[in-house]
Amino acid sequence: MSQIINLRTARKQTARAKGRQMADANAAKHGRSKAERSLQDARTAKARAELDAHRRDPDT
């Protein structure tokens, strides 16, 4: 005997799976890894700190 399947739940599961597949494809195409993002943030912070260190008037 076959199992009873709730069609609404099956449709939602199919839609979630399709959404995850699209998200994975977009992440592979456009995304950066966490290490790359943190490296970029660190470089930006260092550049900002070096620029601020060369200010003539530290009050502004």
C-alpha positions as protocol buffer text, in pm:
chain_id: "A"
residue {
  index: 1
  type: MET
  ca { x: 0 y: 0 z: 0 }
}
residue {
  index: 2
  type: SER
  ca { x: 132 y: 347 z: -82 }
}
residue {
  index: 3
  type: GLN
  ca { x: 174 y: 629 z: 163 }
}
residue {
  index: 4
  type: ILE
  ca { x: -64 y: 921 z: 185 }
}
residue {
  index: 5
  type: ILE
  ca { x: 106 y: 1243 z: 76 }
}
residue {
  index: 6
  type: ASN
  ca { x: -10 y: 1592 z: 159 }
}
residue {
  index: 7
  type: LEU
  ca { x: 10 y: 1767 z: -178 }
}
residue {
  index: 8
  type: ARG
  ca { x: 46 y: 2114 z: -27 }
}
residue {
  index: 9
  type: THR
  ca { x: 348 y: 2001 z: 176 }
}
residue {
  index: 10
  type: ALA
  ca { x: 497 y: 1828 z: -128 }
}
residue {
  index: 11
  type: ARG
  ca { x: 464 y: 2146 z: -336 }
}
residue {
  index: 12
  type: LYS
  ca { x: 629 y: 2351 z: -61 }
}
residue {
  index: 13
  type: GLN
  ca { x: 917 y: 2104 z: -34 }
}
residue {
  index: 14
  type: THR
  ca { x: 965 y: 2112 z: -410 }
}
residue {
  index: 15
  type: ALA
  ca { x: 964 y: 2493 z: -410 }
}
residue {
  index: 16
  type: ARG
  ca { x: 1219 y: 2503 z: -124 }
}
residue {
  index: 17
  type: ALA
  ca { x: 1447 y: 2260 z: -303 }
}
residue {
  index: 18
  type: LYS
  ca { x: 1427 y: 2466 z: -623 }
}
residue {
  index: 19
  type: GLY
  ca { x: 1500 y: 2785 z: -426 }
}
residue {
  index: 20
  type: ARG
  ca { x: 1802 y: 2626 z: -257 }
}
residue {
  index: 21
  type: GLN
  ca { x: 1932 y: 2511 z: -595 }
}
residue {
  index: 22
  type: MET
  ca { x: 1900 y: 2863 z: -738 }
}
residue {
  index: 23
  type: ALA
  ca { x: 2062 y: 3013 z: -428 }
}
residue {
  index: 24
  type: ASP
  ca { x: 2356 y: 2774 z: -454 }
}
residue {
  index: 25
  type: ALA
  ca { x: 2401 y: 2861 z: -821 }
}
residue {
  index: 26
  type: ASN
  ca { x: 2394 y: 3235 z: -744 }
}
residue {
  index: 27
  type: ALA
  ca { x: 2637 y: 3195 z: -455 }
}
residue {
  index: 28
  type: ALA
  ca { x: 2879 y: 3008 z: -677 }
}
residue {
  index: 29
  type: LYS
  ca { x: 2851 y: 3274 z: -946 }
}
residue {
  index: 30
  type: HIS
  ca { x: 2853 y: 3591 z: -734 }
}
residue {
  index: 31
  type: GLY
  ca { x: 2947 y: 3504 z: -379 }
}
residue {
  index: 32
  type: ARG
  ca { x: 3268 y: 3535 z: -186 }
}
residue {
  index: 33
  type: SER
  ca { x: 3380 y: 3310 z: 93 }
}
residue {
  index: 34
  type: LYS
  ca { x: 3376 y: 3426 z: 454 }
}
residue {
  index: 35
  type: ALA
  ca { x: 3757 y: 3437 z: 454 }
}
residue {
  index: 36
  type: GLU
  ca { x: 3761 y: 3665 z: 149 }
}
residue {
  index: 37
  type: ARG
  ca { x: 3505 y: 3900 z: 306 }
}
residue {
  index: 38
  type: SER
  ca { x: 3691 y: 3920 z: 636 }
}
residue {
  index: 39
  type: LEU
  ca { x: 4022 y: 3980 z: 455 }
}
residue {
  index: 40
  type: GLN
  ca { x: 3866 y: 4266 z: 257 }
}
residue {
  index: 41
  type: ASP
  ca { x: 3717 y: 4414 z: 575 }
}
residue {
  index: 42
  type: ALA
  ca { x: 4054 y: 4397 z: 749 }
}
residue {
  index: 43
  type: ARG
  ca { x: 4230 y: 4563 z: 455 }
}
residue {
  index: 44
  type: THR
  ca { x: 3967 y: 4839 z: 447 }
}
residue {
  index: 45
  type: ALA
  ca { x: 4001 y: 4901 z: 821 }
}
residue {
  index: 46
  type: LYS
  ca { x: 4380 y: 4914 z: 795 }
}
residue {
  index: 47
  type: ALA
  ca { x: 4368 y: 5159 z: 505 }
}
residue {
  index: 48
  type: ARG
  ca { x: 4121 y: 5379 z: 695 }
}
residue {
  index: 49
  type: ALA
  ca { x: 4341 y: 5373 z: 1006 }
}
residue {
  index: 50
  type: GLU
  ca { x: 4653 y: 5465 z: 805 }
}
residue {
  index: 51
  type: LEU
  ca { x: 4467 y: 5750 z: 638 }
}
residue {
  index: 52
  type: ASP
  ca { x: 4339 y: 5879 z: 972 }
}
residue {
  index: 53
  type: ALA
  ca { x: 4693 y: 5862 z: 1114 }
}
residue {
  index: 54
  type: HIS
  ca { x: 4809 y: 6115 z: 854 }
}
residue {
  index: 55
  type: ARG
  ca { x: 4551 y: 6380 z: 939 }
}
residue {
  index: 56
  type: ARG
  ca { x: 4693 y: 6718 z: 1026 }
}
residue {
  index: 57
  type: ASP
  ca { x: 4417 y: 6809 z: 1270 }
}
residue {
  index: 58
  type: PRO
  ca { x: 4308 y: 6506 z: 1476 }
}
residue {
  index: 59
  type: ASP
  ca { x: 3990 y: 6682 z: 1595 }
}
residue {
  index: 60
  type: THR
  ca { x: 3814 y: 6659 z: 1257 }
}
